[in-house]
Amino acid sequence: MKTDNLTVQFANITDDEAGQRIDNFLLARLKGVPKSLIYRIVRKGEVRVNKGRVKAEYKLVVGDVVRIPPVRVAERNEVPVSAKLDKVAALVDCILYEDDHLLLINKPSGTAVHGGSGLSFGVIEGLRALRPQARFLELVHRLDRDTSGILMVAKKRSVLLSLHEQLRQKTMQKDYLALVRGEWQSHCKVISAPLLKNILQSGERIVRVDSAGKPSETRFKIEERFAGATLVKASPITGRTHQIRVHALHAGHPIAFDDRYGDTQFDRQLAATGLQRLFLHANMLRFQHPANGETLSIQAPMDQQLRHCLQVLRQQAQKR
């Protein structure tokens, strides 16, 4: 067993932390602790606010003093400290934009946004190690582990709430680049197909188009054509799990090297270009800055592997 919390802790609630439920506060504070354990210690009264018992739905206010008991969690397969330090250091070069309110990073493919599900290291853990003085660092949205590109992190709770509201109101624009199989048809500009998420016994998430699913919409635009492949810009209007990947498959054009929804024959053809990863990249994010109202448009360059793949495809096209 591993003890994350050796002694009782007391947390004084600040402006940035006020307004959230006690269970969500504890989940953020006690990283890696299962939700079931969080709810158990609240229910048993081990968590106290101003020396009194509270329910999980209690909303914190400025000045509250929260008693957090020692929590023991099962030891996980930890990444060696040296490997963690290397990953943290690498994140410095990935930062695209940073100010006192938010931070945007160009997440590498293969790196999870947060630890969990057997992973002890993610982007958010790395950023907290990189910015130990930051009292608040939370993900505004997420990217699949194998998807690269822009990831936004809020440095204040008020900023997080403001950006979440932009997501709800669909005023934040997110553009992705994807290399898909075949010749994307010019008239296929919008895919509206409900998506239903299934979680297998293994814990793997699989999404499919199903009338019982949630309404989902993605806009597509052709960026470049190649022999047997098309580079498209995908702009999700909704934010469902694996949305772009499943909508591309639904259109008959699976994304290159998609290990869940892809086409192995297409992948084998592209392997000659050196491609070995999912060709899905969060390329651009346009939003209103929560502090000054300025509209920001941030772009993230593709990594060397994606750029080289496109370069080879262009060279092949010129030879034809």
C-alpha positions in Angstrom: 0.0 0.0 0.0 1.0 3.6 -0.6 0.1 6.5 1.7 -0.6 9.7 -0.3 -1.6 11.7 2.8 0.3 10.9 6.0 -1.5 13.3 8.2 -4.7 15.3 8.5 -4.7 18.3 6.3 -6.7 21.5 6.6 -7.5 23.6 3.5 -8.7 27.2 3.6 -11.0 27.8 0.6 -10.0 30.8 -1.6 -11.9 32.7 -4.2 -10.7 30.3 -7.0 -12.0 27.3 -5.1 -15.3 28.7 -3.9 -18.5 27.6 -5.6 -17.5 24.0 -6.3 -18.9 20.9 -4.6 -16.9 19.3 -1.8 -16.7 16.0 -3.8 -15.2 17.7 -6.8 -12.8 19.7 -4.6 -11.6 16.5 -3.0 -11.3 14.7 -6.4 -9.0 17.5 -7.6 -7.1 17.6 -4.3 -6.6 13.9 -3.8 -5.2 12.9 -7.2 -5.5 9.2 -8.0 -7.9 8.4 -5.1 -11.0 6.5 -6.4 -14.3 8.3 -6.4 -15.8 5.5 -4.3 -13.3 6.3 -1.5 -13.9 10.0 -1.8 -17.7 9.5 -1.3 -17.0 7.0 1.5 -14.9 9.4 3.6 -17.5 12.2 3.1 -20.4 9.9 4.1 -18.6 8.7 7.2 -17.9 12.2 8.3 -14.1 12.0 8.0 -14.2 15.1 5.8 -15.4 18.1 7.8 -16.1 21.7 6.8 -15.8 24.2 9.6 -15.7 21.2 12.0 -19.1 20.0 10.8 -20.2 17.1 8.6 -21.4 17.9 5.1 -22.9 16.0 2.2 -21.1 15.4 -1.1 -23.2 18.1 -2.8 -22.2 20.8 -0.4 -20.9 23.9 -2.2 -17.8 25.5 -0.7 -17.7 29.2 0.1 -14.7 31.6 0.7 -13.3 31.1 4.2 -14.4 27.5 4.7 -11.9 25.3 6.4 -11.9 21.8 5.1 -10.5 18.9 7.1 -9.0 16.2 4.8 -8.2 12.9 6.5 -5.2 10.6 5.7 -6.1 8.6 2.6 -4.4 5.3 1.7 -4.6 4.2 -1.9 -3.3 1.1 -3.6 0.2 1.5 -5.1 0.3 1.8 -8.9 3.0 1.0 -11.4 4.9 4.2 -11.1 7.0 5.8 -13.8 10.6 6.0 -12.7 11.5 9.5 -11.3 14.1 10.1 -14.0 11.6 9.4 -16.7 9.1 11.7 -15.1 11.6 14.5 -14.9 12.5 14.1 -18.5 8.8 14.3 -19.5 8.3 17.4 -17.3 11.3 19.1 -18.8 10.0 18.3 -22.3 6.7 20.1 -21.6 8.5 23.4 -21.4 9.1 23.4 -25.1 5.5 22.5 -25.8 4.0 25.6 -24.2 2.3 27.8 -26.9 0.9 30.6 -24.8 0.9 31.5 -21.1 -0.3 34.3 -18.9 -1.6 34.7 -15.3 -5.0 33.2 -16.3 -4.4 30.3 -18.6 -1.8 28.1 -20.4 -2.0 26.4 -23.8 0.3 23.5 -24.6 1.0 21.5 -27.8 0.4 18.0 -26.3 2.5 15.3 -27.9 0.8 12.2 -29.2 1.1 9.3 -26.8 0.9 11.4 -23.7 -2.3 11.3 -21.6 -3.8 14.5 -20.4 -3.9 13.2 -16.9 -2.8 10.2 -14.9 -5.2 7.3 -14.2 -6.2 4.0 -15.7 -2.8 2.6 -14.8 -0.9 5.7 -15.8 0.8 7.7 -13.1 1.9 10.6 -15.3 -0.1 13.0 -17.6 0.2 16.5 -18.9 -1.7 18.1 -16.0 0.6 16.3 -13.4 3.6 17.4 -15.4 2.4 21.0 -15.5 1.8 21.0 -11.8 5.4 19.8 -11.3 6.6 22.5 -13.7 4.6 25.2 -11.9 4.7 24.2 -8.2 3.8 27.8 -7.2 0.5 27.6 -9.1 -2.4 27.1 -6.6 -4.9 26.1 -9.3 -4.2 24.2 -12.6 -7.1 22.4 -14.2 -7.9 21.1 -17.7 -10.4 23.1 -19.6 -11.0 20.3 -22.1 -9.4 17.0 -23.0 -7.7 15.3 -25.9 -7.4 11.5 -26.5 -4.0 10.1 -25.6 -3.0 9.5 -29.2 -4.2 12.9 -30.4 -1.7 15.7 -30.5 -2.2 19.4 -30.4 -3.7 22.3 -28.4 -4.7 21.6 -24.9 -5.9 24.4 -22.6 -5.3 24.7 -18.8 -6.9 27.2 -16.5 -4.9 28.9 -13.7 -8.0 30.2 -11.9 -11.4 28.6 -11.1 -13.2 31.8 -12.5 -11.3 31.3 -15.7 -12.2 27.6 -15.9 -15.9 28.4 -15.4 -15.7 31.2 -18.1 -14.1 28.9 -20.6 -16.5 26.0 -19.8 -19.4 28.5 -20.5 -17.8 29.2 -23.9 -17.8 25.5 -24.6 -21.4 25.2 -23.6 -22.4 28.1 -25.7 -20.4 26.7 -28.6 -18.5 30.0 -29.1 -15.1 28.4 -28.8 -13.8 27.1 -32.1 -11.6 24.0 -32.3 -10.1 22.9 -35.6 -8.3 19.6 -36.1 -6.3 18.2 -39.0 -6.9 14.5 -39.9 -5.5 12.4 -42.7 -8.3 10.0 -43.8 -8.7 7.1 -46.2 -9.9 7.7 -49.8 -11.2 10.7 -51.6 -13.4 12.8 -49.3 -16.4 14.0 -51.3 -16.6 17.8 -51.7 -20.3 17.9 -50.8 -19.8 16.2 -47.4 -19.3 19.3 -45.3 -21.3 18.5 -42.1 -21.9 15.1 -40.4 -24.7 15.1 -37.8 -24.9 11.6 -36.3 -25.8 10.7 -32.7 -23.1 8.9 -30.8 -23.5 6.2 -28.2 -20.6 5.3 -25.9 -20.0 1.8 -24.7 -17.5 0.7 -22.1 -16.3 -2.8 -22.5 -15.4 -5.2 -19.6 -11.8 -4.3 -20.3 -12.6 -0.7 -19.6 -12.0 0.3 -23.2 -14.4 2.9 -24.6 -16.0 2.2 -27.9 -18.3 4.8 -29.6 -20.7 4.1 -32.5 -23.3 5.9 -34.4 -26.7 5.0 -32.9 -30.1 6.6 -32.8 -30.1 6.2 -29.0 -26.9 8.2 -28.7 -26.3 11.9 -28.0 -26.7 14.5 -30.8 -23.3 15.1 -32.3 -22.1 17.4 -35.2 -18.8 17.8 -36.9 -17.9 20.1 -39.8 -15.4 19.0 -42.4 -13.4 20.9 -45.0 -11.0 19.4 -47.6 -7.5 20.8 -47.1 -5.4 18.7 -49.5 -5.9 15.7 -51.7 -3.4 12.8 -52.2 -3.5 9.5 -54.0 -5.8 7.4 -51.8 -6.0 9.8 -48.9 -7.3 13.3 -48.0 -6.2 15.8 -45.4 -9.3 17.3 -43.9 -10.0 20.0 -41.3 -12.5 18.8 -38.8 -14.3 21.3 -36.5 -16.4 19.6 -33.8 -19.5 21.6 -32.8 -20.3 19.2 -30.0 -17.7 17.5 -27.8 -18.4 13.8 -27.6 -15.9 11.1 -26.9 -14.0 10.0 -30.1 -16.4 12.2 -32.1 -14.2 13.2 -35.1 -12.8 9.6 -35.4 -16.3 8.0 -35.4 -17.8 10.6 -37.7 -15.0 10.2 -40.2 -15.6 6.4 -40.1 -19.3 7.0 -40.6 -18.5 9.0 -43.7 -16.5 6.1 -45.0 -13.1 7.7 -44.4 -11.4 6.3 -41.3 -8.4 8.3 -39.9 -4.9 6.9 -40.5 -3.5 4.7 -37.8 -6.7 4.8 -35.7 -6.4 1.6 -33.6 -10.1 1.5 -32.8 -11.9 2.7 -35.9 -9.3 2.5 -38.6 -8.4 0.4 -41.6 -5.3 -1.7 -41.3 -4.7 -1.9 -45.1 -4.8 1.9 -45.3 -2.3 2.0 -42.4 0.0 -0.4 -44.1 0.1 1.8 -47.2 1.0 4.8 -45.1 3.7 3.0 -43.1 6.1 3.7 -46.0 5.9 7.4 -45.2 7.1 6.7 -41.6 3.7 7.3 -40.0 3.3 5.2 -36.9 0.7 7.2 -34.9 -2.9 8.4 -35.2 -3.0 11.3 -37.7 -5.3 13.5 -35.7 -4.0 16.9 -34.6 -5.7 19.7 -32.7 -4.4 22.5 -34.9 -6.2 25.7 -33.8 -8.2 27.1 -30.9 -10.1 30.4 -31.1 -11.7 31.7 -27.9 -12.4 34.9 -25.9 -9.9 35.6 -23.2 -11.8 35.4 -19.9 -10.0 38.4 -18.4 -9.9 41.0 -21.1 -12.4 39.8 -23.7 -9.8 39.7 -26.4 -10.3 37.1 -29.1 -7.3 34.8 -29.3 -6.5 32.4 -32.1 -3.7 30.0 -31.2 -2.2 27.5 -33.6 -0.1 24.4 -32.8 2.4 23.1 -35.4 2.3 19.4 -36.3 5.1 17.2 -35.1 7.9 15.9 -37.4 6.2 12.6 -38.1 3.0 14.1 -39.4 4.9 16.7 -41.5 7.1 14.1 -43.0 4.1 11.9 -43.9 2.5 14.8 -45.8 5.8 15.6 -47.5 6.2 12.0 -48.8 2.6 12.0 -50.0 3.1 15.3 -51.9 6.3 13.9 -53.5 4.4 10.8 -54.6 1.6 12.9 -56.1 4.2 15.0 -58.1 5.6 11.8 -59.6 2.2 10.6 -60.9 
